[in-house]
């Protein structure tokens, strides 16, 4: 179940990144015809900074998810033997 959600998240991130690249290329092609090269390069760097901010937000979120999953896996590893033992004692 978790693997499906992770794959879905990766798919969404890849699709978003591809669309952002397509948008940047399209904007640069249309602006290059209108404006000078310096303005196009400045706009490109502004867009890259914006994308970088969003990627940083995503990175922080995924780090929090990784920490939560690490604690959850540790909790399961610790409590699973106790749970099995209590079930065994309950049966007797």
ZICORBEL-V626628 format. One record per residue. N is the residue number from 1. OMEGA is omega as a letter, one per 20 degrees, with the letter a starting at -180 (NA if undefined). D_LAST is the distance of its C-alpha to the last C-alpha in whole Angstrom. Layout:
# ZICORBEL-V626628
N_OMEGA_D_LAST, N_OMEGA_D_LAST
This chain:
# ZICORBEL-V626628
1_a_34, 2_a_35, 3_r_37, 4_r_39, 5_r_40, 6_r_41, 7_r_43, 8_r_45, 9_r_45, 10_r_47, 11_r_49, 12_r_50, 13_r_51, 14_r_53, 15_r_55, 16_r_56, 17_r_57, 18_r_59, 19_r_61, 20_r_62, 21_r_64, 22_r_65, 23_a_66, 24_a_68, 25_r_70, 26_r_71, 27_a_72, 28_r_74, 29_a_76, 30_a_77, 31_a_78, 32_r_79, 33_a_82, 34_a_83, 35_r_82, 36_a_83, 37_a_81, 38_r_80, 39_r_79, 40_a_76, 41_r_75, 42_r_74, 43_r_73, 44_r_71, 45_r_69, 46_r_69, 47_r_66, 48_r_65, 49_r_64, 50_r_63, 51_r_60, 52_r_59, 53_a_58, 54_r_56, 55_r_55, 56_r_54, 57_r_52, 58_r_50, 59_r_49, 60_r_48, 61_a_46, 62_r_44, 63_r_44, 64_r_42, 65_r_40, 66_r_39, 67_r_38, 68_r_36, 69_r_34, 70_r_34, 71_a_32, 72_r_30, 73_r_29, 74_r_29, 75_r_26, 76_a_24, 77_a_24, 78_a_23, 79_a_20, 80_r_19, 81_r_17, 82_a_16, 83_r_15, 84_r_13, 85_r_11, 86_r_10, 87_r_9, 88_r_7, 89_a_5, 90_r_5, 91_a_4, 92_NA_0
